[in-house]
Each structure stands twice: as C-alpha cells, then as structure tokens.
C-alpha cells in the first residue's frame, strides 16, 4: 500500500510523463518573444509554467485514451484547459479577490510583476485557450472543435467556474449550508474537471452513457479534491502547500471543514471518491489510472 503522501509508482510515472508532455505543448503554444509586448508573454509563461500538478490535462489525456484519440489532439486540449485554470489562479490571487502572496511556492503573479500585468496575463491566457481549441490542429472535425469550445465556455463561465468564484466571494459575508458549499465547489472546481474528462469523450465522438459516466466521475472527484483542499488549509503549512493557508478562515468563509468539522469532511471525501470510482465501472481495467488518481486525491498531502 503506497504512503498516503504519495501516488502509486505507476500513477507517479504517468502523472510525470503527462505533465512533461503537456508542458512541451504549452511551450509550443506560448513561446518566448522579443516583441515590444514581451512582458505580457513573460507573465503568461510565468503564470502557466510555474509548476503545478497538471491534474486537468492528465484527466483529458486519460479520458481520451479510453477512445483511442490521437495524443496530440488530447495534449492540445489539455494545454487549453490549463490556460483557463491558470488564468483563474492568477485572478484569484489578486488583492481584490484572495489577496494571496504565494502560488506554487513562488510569488503570485501580481507580486512578481504588478496587478495590471496580472489582469492582462489572465485575460490573454483565457483567450489563448479558445484560440487553441479553434485550430484544426486540435481536431480535424469542426463540429468537434465547436463542441469543445462551447463545453469549455460553459464550464468556465457564469454557470461554472466564474459563477462559483462569485459565490465564494458572497461567502465572505454570508453563512452557507453544506448544500450551497457543494454547489459552489461543483461550479468553481468541479466544472473544469468535468470538462477535462468529457473533452476526451468529445474528441472520441463517443455516446452519451460513456460521456455521462466520465462527467459524473469528474464532478465527484472535483468535489472531493476541494474537500481535501479545505482539510489541508487547516492541517498543513504554507511551506508544504506552496501557498498561503488559513485564508478562508481569516475571511470568514464557510467551508466543508467549518461546516462539518474535519472528521465529517474526511467522511464526505471518502464517500465522494468511492462514488467517483463506481462511475468508472463501465470502462473496466482501462480506467485503472483514473481510479488510482481518485485514491490519490483522497490521500494527498500537497
């Protein structure tokens, strides 16, 4: 049985290979430049190549493998998704939002550069994501590209991540029950994870039962990820996590831990992970790495 601090060797190897591969794709899509606006590109690269677990691109590539999708297509979608994820982190860290000084163990982008550059870098990453999805290099079928664009737009917009962030801000002045916290996190965190898995199915042009199974897996995985994040926020340290801790409590936000207690939150995470893995039964042994990832999310310490 692997240490709760580590993924299994097989999963560690797969995560590392996936991260290296998507980083190369990001480097290709976002090269260095000597144009006068180079500081913007430098900031974009800092925001997206400054570490990170690359869980979302991993979900894209693993889901795509279930349907024998060209790996190049999957990596481009994974990179586009990482652009959206990193833009959200850059904006979340701003003084008007979470006012975070660190991200991934390094100065947050607005501390490394300035607030205006951070806003522009986030905006540019968001739009680059959709430019990437619109390219025929991402998929030769325009209907697939349109569906990818529409699905990511919904997952990242007012009915998804951005709407969840608004609820998160409202939570600084209102007390939420567990149902509202769950909805907030399904929007803020789960929506992009659901896109990650569904994107593999979209690329593979598969049927609705397979797409639904992957969506449901990802929604439960994303919610469990946030529950464990809330637990780490009170149990871990800034040095271990590479970012500030205790900020939700300082802001008076309702979290799974503040509402359910640590034991209740841990039980909720265990239930969600068990449920997530059940959604993968449709795929049999082919989804083994996705099952291992679910176990890793439950036991992670970083």
Buried (B, 14 or more C-beta within 10 A) or exposed (E): EBEEEBBBEEBBEBBEEBBEBBBEBBBEBBEEEEEEEEBBBBBBBBBBBBEBBBBBBBBBBBBBBBBEBBEEBBBBBBBBBBBBBBBBBBBBBBEEBBBBEBBBEBBBBBBBBEEEBBBBBBBBBBEBBBEBBBEEEBBEEEEBBEBBBEBBBBBBEEEBBBBBBBBBEEBEEEEBEBEBBBBBBBBBBBBBBBBBBBBBBBBBEBEEEBBBBBBBBBBBBBBBBBBBBBBBBBEBEEEBBBBBBEEBBEBEBBBBBBBBEBEBBBEBBEEBBEBBBBBBEBBEEEBBBBBBBBBBBBBBBE
